[in-house]
């Protein structure tokens, strides 16, 4: 089987065996993975209205000196509303190849946010519906039908599935913002997410694994973002609340264990003893001020906001009252 140069898409092969008037065969699609690596160079071009500015792409100009570089594409994007890039990124969150807790939650996040945008901005939804109806036959490709093939290509050559032009990009976004599909995908992601939550409230990376503090805080923080944006309300929030009601006490217990370790090791409590995981906890906890700290000790944990005298930057510390 001979593969054309730079061919990096799915290929279908067909094998047929004949004997007299009888024949039998097999047909299957397989991913063709390149042995080259795609390197994307980008340059932000920020301009105000009625101004002129010159930009020089030095790396592109010097690429001709390389004997191995093969230019793949040159894309220039412009928008008067940068928030549009956030909308364009949502379909990407839906196409992660793995089923871990992080990517399952990202799918839930993307669908919930897309639902909120559709509900709060009916005019935008009308535009998406118009895009979707441009060519409905293009919305279901062989890659979407064959999940194993899709995962292999996403993992090894993610640029293969990037939109080839603006029309295809619009179709991808319109497919995400389909209300029926959004609801189904949101419920599907939520069900998988619940299966990854342990009885103690923590989340595992994969179903059946050990609970992980970082992943639990990652999911709790994402839910906090959605609440802050008012994207979770009504029945949606009541459903996700069953997760949060178990997650917050789990994380409060973890921060209490950190405090106990400080006491056990006789650490000077007046110092800044915060690690990155504890800083993330403080950020996550800021989205749930109405939920009281779950204390399992006579001495409560107090998070004291402070301020450095020299730099003026905000700090925080965990200390005993």
Secondary structure, 3 states (H helix, E strand, C coil): CCCCCCCCCEEEEEEEEEECCEEEEEEEEEECCCCCCCCCCCCCCCCCCCCCCCCCCHHHHHHHHCCCCCCCCCCCCCCCCCHHHHHHHHHHHHCCCCCCHHHHHHHHHHHHHHHHHHHHCHHHHHHHHHHHCCCHHHHCCHHHHCHHHHHHHHHHCHHHHCCCCHHHHHHHHHHHCCHHHHHHHHHHHHHHHHHCECCCCCEECCCCCCEEHHHHHHHHHHHHHHHHCCCCCCHHHHHHHHHHHHHHHHHHHHHHHHHHHHHHCCCCCCCCCCCHHHHHHHHHHCCCCCCCCCCCCCCCEEEEEEECCCCCCEEEEEEEC
